[in-house]
Amino acid sequence: MNTAASTAAALPKFPMARGCPYHPPAGYAQLREEGPLARVELYDGRQAWVVTGYAETRQLLVDPRLSSDRSRPDFPVLVPRMAAAKLTALVGMDPPEHDVQRRMLIGNFTVKRVNGLRPAIRRIVGERIDALLAAGPGTDLVPAFALPVPSTVICELLGVPYDDHEFFEEYTRRMLLATGTAQQAADASAALVGYFDELVVAKQGRLADGAPAEGLLDELITERLATGELDRAELASIAMFLLVAGHETTANMIALSVLTLLEHPEQADRLRADAATAPGAVEELLRFLSVADELQRVAAADIEIGGVTVREGDAVYLPNAAANRAGEVFADPDTFDVLRGTRHHLAFGYGIHQCIGQNLARAELEIALHELFTRIPTLRAAEPVEVLGTKPGGSVQGIVRLPVTW
């Protein structure tokens, strides 16, 4: 009998699907029973480590022996299309390249800069709610609110024409769809990069003619591209990453947050009653939902942790949805409580790759959720959660539709 083969065949498959949109896969609890690190099998038969322990997740996310470099031939992928989706800026790099790009961008996402954007975010949210109320009860909140709010915000921040939103939203979907093929992801990625390459050229012409800067992309053209710190291909890649990350994760968070609050009406009442609860409610939603799950790394050297040895070349997955439900850190972790008052969740990651746009995401969520639930106090789901379905493992978690009425 081939013991190694039989052991590999018995390993749980990863990624794991959610049974409920706002709860982690049931399999995470089973993995946790094996210890803070457990073995799984990927789609191609490769074995990987999944880290479910909170302390171990934090420790590994700051360990330089874990690489984020997606150009490495041994870098793991959850589904075939992930290797073809060229989201390599920032998240797919190690220092020093990562540090150079992060320093170029971080100043645009500070708390101070984001606070300056709050009036614009309120305007965008208000316009979308006005449109909902004018159209009357009954709509799918994903295309009517959850997606256009962050899409409009990131377009204004970057200086990207919102008139092109249908193009980049569709091609983002094609690139990130977990059930899509590698070729579909590669084609979508190339189309998005090509779009930004053409946009950069057009903006260079406008700026040369004395037109004022329209956003972050214009600033990068003037301050980084013109000086030779970036070439056009690098700038197009960075712009694509910021656009995709800036609307995809936040759109999923808005939709799933609304659903979660509708499913927990007593918590929605707390948010509706007092605007001061919004920041804490957002932190609890970030912890509870953990939509940007399944952070991936590859070991660049042997690592002793959690009673096991992670060998050089091993694939490592750090699902923050597992760490954020750790009972040793969060009391009653499966209970949703907007008054919990925690900010030490790992929904935005941890360490040098912690989400650069987290302050912007927080502001969008606070404003969108509080305004929606106060201006439409009778908002309710038009279909039971059981029929909404979930996005497959290997993609940003969320729902593709959210029928509501009021």
Number of C-alpha atoms within 10 A of each C-alpha: 5 6 8 8 9 10 9 15 13 10 16 17 16 22 23 16 17 20 14 15 22 23 17 26 18 13 16 20 14 13 20 18 11 11 14 21 26 23 18 23 20 18 13 10 12 13 20 25 21 27 27 29 27 22 15 16 24 17 13 20 20 14 14 14 16 24 23 25 21 23 12 13 8 16 20 23 20 20 21 17 23 23 17 19 21 22 22 18 22 25 19 20 20 17 14 8 13 19 14 12 18 16 10 13 17 11 12 16 16 16 14 11 13 21 15 11 17 15 12 15 24 17 12 21 25 18 14 19 19 12 13 17 14 9 10 10 11 16 19 16 22 21 15 15 23 29 21 22 26 28 24 21 22 22 21 18 20 19 18 22 12 16 9 11 15 12 13 19 19 11 21 23 15 21 29 22 21 21 15 16 17 18 14 18 26 19 16 23 23 18 17 25 21 16 16 22 20 13 17 22 12 12 20 17 12 14 15 11 9 8 11 10 16 16 15 19 22 21 14 21 23 16 14 16 18 13 11 10 15 17 13 18 14 17 22 23 22 22 23 25 19 21 22 22 18 24 24 20 18 26 26 23 27 27 22 25 24 25 22 21 21 19 16 13 12 13 18 21 15 17 26 21 13 11 15 13 17 23 21 19 29 27 22 25 25 23 26 26 26 29 27 24 24 25 16 22 27 25 22 18 14 14 16 9 13 15 9 12 12 22 14 15 20 22 26 27 26 25 27 30 25 28 28 26 27 21 13 12 15 17 11 12 15 14 12 19 18 23 16 14 14 13 14 12 23 22 26 20 21 18 13 18 19 15 16 22 19 19 16 24 23 18 20 25 27 21 22 25 23 23 19 18 20 17 14 16 13 9 17 19 19 14 12 10 18 10 7 15 15 19 19 17 20 23 19 21 25 27 21 16 17 22 16 19 16 14
